[in-house]
Amino acid sequence: MKASSPLRSEKEMIDLGRQFAGRLEAGDVVALNGDLGAGKTHFCKGVVAGLGSGAEVTSPTFALVQEYPGGKWPVFHFDFYRLDSASELDAIGWEEYLDEAGVVLVEWAEKFPQVLPEETIQLRFETLEDETRRVSEV
């Protein structure tokens, strides 16, 4: 993915996530960076659905991690927004999740880039002036 066309609705963001899921393999880590409201969680909804899970995806802001089984691979959905330091990830088993045969999605990954594997797929979510959204791989 270079950069998406402007996305005009939540449905379009979810559809983009579904399409993106087709390129993922077990063990992939995807960093989702961008401002509040830029579409990261809706994109995750699409990825989870695209991998075949019927789970209802919610923002992990307060839980810090949500697990979605039932698809081609399990999805581990993290949100670093409320974390103050990378050491807090130890308490929720970050390293163990990276060893699982699943897909790891990380919202607000830019807060602690040092904990991400070198091969992490980096995505940037933007809200454009006309309130559409764009997703780019960086």
C-alpha positions as a printed Julia matrix, in Angstrom:
138×3 Matrix{Float64}:
   0.0     0.0    0.0
   1.5     3.33  -1.0
  -1.33    5.72  -0.05
  -5.04    5.16  -0.15
  -7.43    7.35  -2.07
  -9.32    9.71   0.25
 -11.69    7.63   2.38
 -15.08    9.25   2.91
 -16.76    6.95   5.41
 -16.2     4.45   8.2
 -17.29    1.73   5.77
 -14.54    2.69   3.31
 -11.95    2.54   6.12
 -13.24   -0.88   7.19
 -13.15   -2.07   3.58
  -9.52   -0.9    3.29
  -8.67   -2.91   6.42
 -10.34   -6.0    4.91
  -8.24   -5.64   1.75
  -5.06   -5.06   3.77
  -5.71   -8.26   5.76
  -5.08  -10.25   2.58
  -1.38   -9.43   2.71
  -0.86  -10.37   6.35
   0.85  -13.5    7.66
   1.08  -15.0   11.13
   3.69  -13.09  13.11
   3.13   -9.75  11.37
   3.12   -6.6   13.49
   1.34   -3.52  12.13
   1.95   -0.06  13.64
  -1.04    2.28  13.27
   0.05    5.89  13.74
  -2.06    9.02  13.5
  -4.25   11.46  15.35
  -7.38   10.72  17.36
 -10.31   10.04  15.07
  -8.18    9.27  12.01
  -9.72    5.8   11.55
  -7.29    3.4   13.21
  -9.91    1.36  15.07
 -12.21    1.15  12.04
  -9.26   -0.09   9.99
  -8.68   -2.76  12.68
 -12.34   -3.81  12.38
 -11.7    -4.46   8.71
  -8.48   -6.39   9.33
 -10.15   -8.66  11.88
 -13.1    -9.28   9.54
 -10.75   -9.77   6.59
  -8.96  -12.52   8.5
 -12.28  -14.28   8.99
 -13.14  -13.5   12.61
 -16.69  -12.54  13.5
 -15.51  -10.86  16.7
 -16.79   -7.39  17.52
 -13.8    -5.05  17.5
 -13.64   -2.28  20.08
 -10.94    0.2   20.92
  -8.46   -1.23  23.42
  -7.77    2.21  24.93
  -8.79    1.2   28.43
  -8.09   -2.54  28.24
  -4.71   -1.89  26.52
  -5.07   -5.11  24.52
  -8.01   -6.94  22.94
  -7.76  -10.47  21.56
  -9.83  -11.57  18.57
  -9.76  -15.33  17.89
 -11.7   -17.27  15.31
 -10.09  -16.12  12.09
  -7.24  -17.38   9.96
  -4.97  -16.24  12.83
  -5.75  -14.6   16.13
  -5.44  -10.82  16.21
  -3.92   -9.01  19.19
  -5.02   -5.37  19.15
  -2.98   -3.0   21.33
  -3.39    0.68  22.12
  -0.35    2.5   23.54
  -2.24    5.8   24.0
  -2.67    5.59  27.8
   0.74    4.1   28.55
   3.34    6.34  30.17
   6.37    4.14  29.55
   7.38    1.15  27.49
   8.08   -0.79  30.7
   4.3    -0.96  31.29
   4.13   -3.34  28.33
   5.9    -6.0   30.39
   2.88   -6.23  32.69
   0.55   -7.09  29.81
   2.89   -9.64  28.23
   4.01   -7.71  25.14
   6.93  -10.03  24.37
   4.72  -13.12  24.67
   2.23  -11.69  22.19
   5.06  -11.11  19.7
   5.93  -14.81  19.97
   2.36  -15.93  19.17
   1.34  -17.14  15.71
  -1.05  -14.26  15.21
  -1.24  -10.71  13.89
  -0.42   -7.8   16.21
  -2.08   -4.42  15.53
  -0.74   -1.47  17.55
  -2.57    1.86  17.74
  -0.38    4.81  18.81
   2.72    2.71  18.12
   4.76    5.9   17.63
   4.84    6.35  21.42
   7.26    3.43  21.89
   8.88    2.56  18.55
  11.78    0.88  20.36
   9.58   -2.1   21.33
   8.5    -2.86  17.76
  10.24   -5.55  15.72
  12.41   -4.24  12.88
  10.08   -5.72  10.24
   6.97   -3.95  11.6
   4.63   -2.64   8.89
   4.24    1.09   9.53
   0.98    2.82   8.56
   0.17    6.55   8.88
  -3.48    7.64   9.27
  -4.34   11.23   8.37
  -7.43   13.39   8.52
  -7.42   15.66   5.48
  -8.79   19.22   5.3
 -12.09   18.05   3.82
 -12.51   15.56   6.73
 -11.73   12.55   4.55
  -9.06   10.12   5.72
  -5.96    8.71   4.05
  -3.77    5.76   5.0
  -0.17    5.51   3.82
   2.53    2.93   4.34
   5.76    4.51   5.5
